[in-house]
Amino acid sequence: MALEIRQTLKLSQQLVITPQLQQAIKLLQLSRLELQNLVQHELLENPVLEETQEEEEAPDEEVSVTEPLALSHEVHDKEQKTDEVGTKDGDLKEPMNFDWENYLGSYNAPESSSPGSGGGNGDVSDELTPYENRASPIANLQNHLQWQLHLSGFSVDETLVAEDIIGNINDDGYFQGDLAVIAGENSCSVEFAEEVLQQVQEFDPPGVGARNLVECLLVQARPFKRDTGLLEKLIRNHLNDIEKRNITAIARGLGVSAEKVRELAHILSTLEPKPGRPFGGESPQYIIPDVFIQKVGEEYVILLNDDGLPKLQISSFYRNALFKNEMPSTAKDYIQDKLRSAMWLIRSIHQRQRTLYRVTQSIVKFQRGFLDNGISHLKPMVLRDVAQDIQMHESTISRVTTNKFVQTPRGLFELKFFFNTRVSTTNGEGITSEKVKVTIRQLIEAEDQKNPYSDQQLAAILKNDNIQISRRTVAKYRELMGISASSRRRQVF
């Protein structure tokens, strides 16, 4: 059989993801803030795209702009009749009933009040931001320490070293610098820098400037004069035993009774391991929901949050420019390309909003019991359930519910919250993992703090409540909720 090369035609179908389709898929998974930023970027890049402006109310009388001279005479005649402003002998007459005192006061008011200003009594301009609308300054640990430094009577050399030390204190209040480096930069000895560091450690909050946890606790233990020695030994040698609640080992090491160990442990529990905690922390990040679910009568109404999202339209100027014959072909091609891009963006945003609405509507249908009665009635649901309900692919549902939040009568939730795995029960009915977590939390909150439940005991209790769950799963759910193990929850002090 001879081999030969032939050309044949074959018809086949394949899925091709166009750039427009990629953009539509990308828009589905964007959060509300990311979508707003993308729209603002497109408004700057695409001249054909513009934001819809609200129509202004038309004036009562239409004035032709082709007669500016007549318009100026008409306005001048009206001013003469109403305000009696004439031009006799070239002098302006004072208008009747004009409050010159308030006019001069607001015109001459400076940004900050000063003696002899036009405001009279130190009034600020009406255009300045009211005090109740101004954000209060955030407390900062560095500024707090600097304020104490300049009130402490330090010498010039001590102040320079102390400023470098304060600059190397992190948000938790710990000193993370190198005293040798600081001493070299300030041309002083390491012993001198050490003395300055000890003085900084006397600042508020107690324990600030410590190099480690032991030093931090030792600085805070100094005011307890009666038990200073025992506290120092406890901090230096038995922190691990404190963590393990091993009273016997601590009592043997310190040579005191168990009751005395409990007293010392109680004092130790009042100390702050992170002195900078009251001053640290990031500013809160507020979540703006993408969808609102409101109950009106016996039905739930879904409202999409379009606040702050520009409404887009095609510029009429560029649209009309396409019909001009004198326009070069290159310019027409550029406008047509931008026009197609703008129309596809508008269509993709509308499709995104419709898909988000349909997905939320399906979630409300499946989770009506949760909206009515709370977490105990949350049903197990997966992406496939919603995808089959609204005839879409699971990947589309996953993209739509990513980084989206919904405000419901039960609170603010991420859309992913409503999709929970099914946990089997002894009676054959399934419950959600969220309900199991809530049950575990309730059991731990009601337990005896001196004899807390172990993970195996929690699994046994849940089994009695018809919830089939293993010890490992209990430990996993407990860790996801940030709850410590039973050995750490035990209260023995």
ABEGO torsion letter per residue (X at the ends): XBBBBBBBBBBBBBBBBBAAAAAAAAAAABBAAAAAAAAAAAAAABAABBBBBBBBBBBABBBBAABAAAAAAAAAAAAAAAAGBBABGGBBBBBBGBBAAAAAAAAABBABBBBGBAAGAGBBBAABBBAAABBBBBBBAAAAAAAAAAAAGBBAAAAAAAAAAAAABBAAGBBABBAAAAAAAAGBBAAAAAAAAAAAAABOBBGBGBABAAAAAAAAAAABAAAAAAAAAAAAAAAAAAAAGBAAAAAAAAGBBAAAAAAAAAAAAABBABAAAAABEBBBBBBBBABBBBBBEABBBBBBBABGBBBBBBBAAAAAAAABAABBAAAAAAAAAAAAAAAAAAAAAAAAAAAAAAAAAAAAAAAAAAAAAEAAABBBBBAAAAAAAAGBBAAAAAAAABGBBBBBAAEBBBAAAABBBBBBBAAGBBBBAAAAAAAAAAAAAABBAABBBBAAAAAAAAAAAGBBBBAAAAAAAAAAAGBBBAAAABBAX
